[in-house]
Amino acid sequence: MSWFEAVILGIVQGLTEFLPVSSSGHLELTKALFGDNSLPEESLMMTVVLHAATALSTMVIFRKDIAEIVTGLLRFRNNEEFRFSVKIVLSMVPAALVGVLFEDHIEQFFGGQILLVGCMLLITAALLFLADKARNTLNPVSYKNAFIIGIAQAIAILPGISRSGATISTSVILGVDRQKAARFSFLMVVPLILGKMAKDIISGDLGASETNTSLLIIGFVAAFVSGLVACQWMIALVKRSQLKYFSYYCVLVGLVAIVYSLI
């Protein structure tokens, strides 16, 4: 991988993390176009680093919200901030369990599995289309909804299933207000990514990778900068635009990926 490819991967991650089109799926497709022949572990390493960069950009944009969540947890008072914090923690449980119990199996999905990515993008398209038909409400995220949305996030570990698409679509289908759904979706992933990074550092998995450190840094910076710019713009775009247009895009890219994998 060259520095140019690392920059492109970072920009792809930064731009697609906040749109419901699967950033991990686009990363795998971009790697395939570049002829990436890295092992699944190395491919996953770059994916984790780029996700960490966009998590950091999310933390910068939502720093006030994150401060309220942390404060709410520390105060242990039954107020709105504490209840929202509990819902965030509750939403993390399914993905955390999947990550711990099936980590070795998950790594195998990040090694140029283009056919899988294409099929999962079609599933993302279906979710977005169904959500677009759902009735708009002003309902907040309930405890039950938080756990169900967490299950959607766990399934979105698969490349091609958009995390934001799955969580926002699930929220809207459950009757949650679209703006509240988008905010909850982007905030709920930050603790998981930071937890994943901490686990890899403690276990030594990051140090064991043979991926060029300078390329990881270049990719990280590109993803962080593009994420900062894209986060505010794309969150507004998700709230204003109809999800069906993202559904059409996922169908197109998914079919192209499937055809590409078969020829």
Secondary structure, DSSP 8 states (H G I E B T S, - for coil): --HHHHHHHHHHHHHHTTTTT-HHHHHHHHHHHTT----HHHHHHHHHHHHHHHHHHHHHHTHHHHHHHHHHHHHT-SSHHHHHHHHHHHHHHHHHHHHHHSHHHHHTTSSS-HHHHHHHHHHHHHHHHHHHHS----B---HHHHHHHHHHHHHTTSTTS-HHHHHHHHHHHTTB-HHHHHHHHHHHHHHHHHHHHHHHHHHTHHHH--S-HHHHHHHHHHHHHHHHHHHHHHHHHHHHS-HHHHHHHHHHHHHHHHHHHH-
